[in-house]
Amino acid sequence: MTAAPSSDRLMTRLATACALGSALCACGGEEAPAVLDLEIAGVGFMTPESVLHDPDADVYLVSNINGDPFEKDDDGFVSRLSPDGRVLALRWIDGASESVDLDAPKGMAILGDELWIADIDQLRRFDRTSGAQKPSIPIPGATFLNDVAVGPDGVIHVTDSGFAPGFTATATDAIWRVEITGGTPKLVTLARGEELAHPNGLCSGARDLFCVDWEKGEFVMISATGKREAPLKLPHKQLDGLVRTETARWFASSWEGRCIYEISPKGDVTARIKEIDQPADIGYDAKRSRLLIPLFGSDSVLVKKI
């Protein structure tokens, strides 16, 4: 699938989104099989939703909903893995602990010495090294906080996909902007409305914010004023995770397509990894050029070389 001429502005942004200014990789069209490095299963994951590489500690973090993604049961947890797939701590951050509040953790991001996690209607914060909990930030009116992204300016963005139990629509679809100044969070609704089509995965570029949605199956830019611009339609809907590599390659997971799509800087779309069930919020290990793929329904994580 190739982008239409009307998406020229998106293509320009895709090509300049890499903050490091790396050379571009035109990678649409011809398919090359990915190599399966690891399949981590049977280790105790419980509804894994997101995988994040912490490059400083060189570990993989896996958020586990552990049950109903809508229920405030204080039983979610975060696992800590080595890059070779060993479980270093299954419940490194554990909602079942008296010192931790964590219900149904989903997307994660790192800012400075803090790990940020989307959790229904709260942004949870933890010490990046010890896992100790810090004060949470409630997001007013949110019903299904889903993914978190950190921009080059140090600002946090988080999506509210606007779902209630049974995945019925709540019309709270939004992208929130969270600024921490002097230790006090400042919340701004960057974008709001059902036209966001249940926004899910987020990724920050050098200048722009990018998002994939669940309902329309589109990859879009979100402008500084919150407008949904230059949509690029992918072959299937139910898009979940979104990552960008240092060479400006983009990857998005699709539940409906049972695949991971690659989007080139030219806007070409290829199903790069196929026949995987419920691929959720994917991560990226830049050190090893690996995609980190949580499989929501099978309690496992795939690690694929790209």
N, C-alpha and C positions, 0 to 999 in steps of 0.2 A: 504494500500500500504506500502511495506517495502523496505528499502534501499537495493540496490545491494551491493555485496562485494566491488566493485570498489570505493564505497563512504566511505570506512572505515575511511579515514583521515577526512572527513567532520564530521562523527559521533564523532570522538575524539574531534574535535573542538567544536561541539555542546555541548558536555558534560562538557567542561571546559570554555565555553563562559561566564558563569555568574561570574561577577567580585566579587560578595560577597561570592562565594564559597559555595552556598547553596546546600543542598542535592538534588540529581537528582530525577526526577519524570518520570518513564516509563509509558507513557500515550497513546501509540498507541493501535489500535485494538478495544476493546469494547467501544461503544459509550455511553455517559451519557448525558441526555438532559440538555441544559443550561437553566438557569432561566432568564426570561425577567424582568429586574428591571425597566427599563424606556423606553418609546418611546416619544421622544421630537419632536413634530410636530406642524405645524400651528402657529409657534412663530415668523416667519419672516426670517428663514434661506433662502439663495438664492444660490443654487448649493454648498452645503457644501462639501469640499474636504478633510479636515483633522481635527482630534480632538486630542488635546494634554492636558494631565493633568499637571498643575503646582503644584507640591506637596507642595511648600512653602506657596503659597497663598491658596492652596486647592481649585482650580477652574479648570473648563474645558474651554479650548479655542477652538473655531471652526473657521476655515478659510472658507470664503464664496467667491467663484469666482464671483458670481452675473452676470451671462451672459456667454459670449464666453471665453473659457479658453485660447484663443490665443490673445485676443484683449487688447490693451493698452488703456483702457477706464477710468482708475483711479477711478473705482467704486467698487473695492473689499473691503471687510471688515472682521474684526475678532470679533466674539461674545464671551462674557464672561458669563459662566454659573456656578451655584452652583452645587455640586454633587447630590442634590435632584432634579435637572432639572429646577430650576428657572432661568430665563434669568436676569442676573444682569446688562448687558449692551449689547443690540443687536449689536450696531455698536461701540464697545469699541475702536477699531482702524478703522477709516473710510476713505477710499480713496476719498470719496466725500468732505472731509474737505480740506480747502486750505493748511493746515499744513502737510498733509499726501499724500505721493505717494504710491499707492497700486492698482495694476491692476487686476490680477487674482491669488490671493494667493493660494498656494497649501501646501506642507509639511512644518512642523514647528519643531523647536527644541529650547531648552533653554541652554544657556551657561552663567554661572555666573549671572549677572543682566540683560542679554539681551535675547530677543526673536528674533530668526532668522526665516525668511520665504522665501521659494522659490517662485519667481514671474517672470515667463517667461524667462527673461535673466538677472535678478537682484536678488541678495541676499539682502533682506530688513532686517533692524535691528531696533528694538524698545526697549525702556526701559521696563523691565519685570513688573515693578510695576505701572508706570504711563501710559504706552502705547505711550509715546512720541517717535517720530521718530528720528533715528540716521542716519548717512550717509550710503547710500546703497553701495553695492559692485557689479559692473557690471561683468558678466561672459562672456568673449569674445567669440563670435560665437555661444553662446547657443541659442536654439530655444524653449525649453520646460523644464525649470527647474522644478523638480517634488518633490523630497523628500530631507530632511535634517537630518543628524545624527551627534551627538557629541561623539567623542571617549573619553576614559579615559585619554588621553593625552591632552584633550582640543582642539583637532583639529576638524574642521568642514568638513564634506563631503556632497556633493550635487550631485544628479543625473540630467543629461540632457537626457530626454527620446527620443530626436531626432524626434520630430513631428512638422509638419506645419498644418495650417488650413485644416480640413477634415481628420486629423490624417494620412496624408501622410508622408512618411519617408523623413528626411532631411540629414541622415547620419552624424548627429552631436552627436550621442550616446556617452555619456561620464560620468565618475565619476570624479568630481573635488575635490581637497583637498585644504582647505583654512586655512592658519595659520595666526594668528594675533600676531605679534611681535612688541612691541613698538607702538601699535596703527595702524601700517601699515599692510594691508592684503597682504599675499604672496599666489599667486595662482599657483597650480601645477595640471596638468592633470594626475590623478592617472591611469586612464584607458580610452581608446578611441577606437571606432570602432563598426561596425555594428554587430560584434559577441556578443556584449553586449545585443543585442536583445531588445532594448528599455528598459533600466534599469529603475526601478521604486522605490519601497520601499527599504529603507536602515535601517540597525540596526548595531550598534557597539557592539562587544563583548569585553572581557577583552584583547584579543590579535588580533582579526581578525575583518574584516568588512564583513557583510553579505548583500545580495541583492536578490530581486526577480525581474523577468522581465515580460514584457507584451507579447512578441511574442512567446517565447518558453515554458513558464510556468514552469520555473526552479528556484530553490532556490540554491544559490551558495555562495561560499566564494570568496572574492576579496583579493588577496595576497598583501603584502606590495609593490610588484613591479607591481601591477595592473592586474595580471593574474586572469582569471575567472576559478576557480578550483572546482573540486568535485561536479559537478551539481547533484542535486536531483530533478527528474522530478515529478511534482505534477499532479494529475489527470486532471486538467483543466488549461487553459491558462488565459491570461489577469489578471495577478497578480498585485496587487496595493500596499497595505500597508503591513508592516512587523513589529512585535513587539516581544520582549522576556520578559518572566517573571523572577522573582527572583529565581524561581526553575527550570530554564533552559527549560521551555516550550516555544515553538515558535508558533506564529499565523500569517497567511498570508491570505489576502482577495483576492477573485477571482471573477471578473465580469462574466466571461464565466460560471463558476461553480455556481454562485449565492450563494456563501457560504464563510465561514471562515474555513480555514484548520488549524488543529493543527499538529505540527511536534514535535515528542518526541525527547529526547536526543539520542534515538536509531535510529532515522530516520523513525519511523512509521508515516504515514500520515493518518489523520482522518478528514472527514468533520464534524466539531464540531457544527457549526451554519449554518442552511440550509435555502433555499428559501428566500433569501434577494436580492433585486435588486440593482445593481451597488454599492456594498460596496467599498468605496474608502480607503483613508489613515487612517487606524485604529490607535487608541491610547490605552494606558494601564494605569489604576489607580491601582498602587501597594498597596495602603492603603486599598482598598476595594476588590481587586482581580476582577476588572471589565475590560472588553473590551469596548472600546468607538468606535462606528461604524458610520461614516457618510454615509448616503445614498444619493449619488450624484444627482440622478434624482428625488427624492421625497421630497427634502428639509427637511429632518428629520435626527435625530441622535438616534441610539439605544444604550442602555447601558445594557450589559449582564454580569451577574455573571459567573465566570469560576472556 
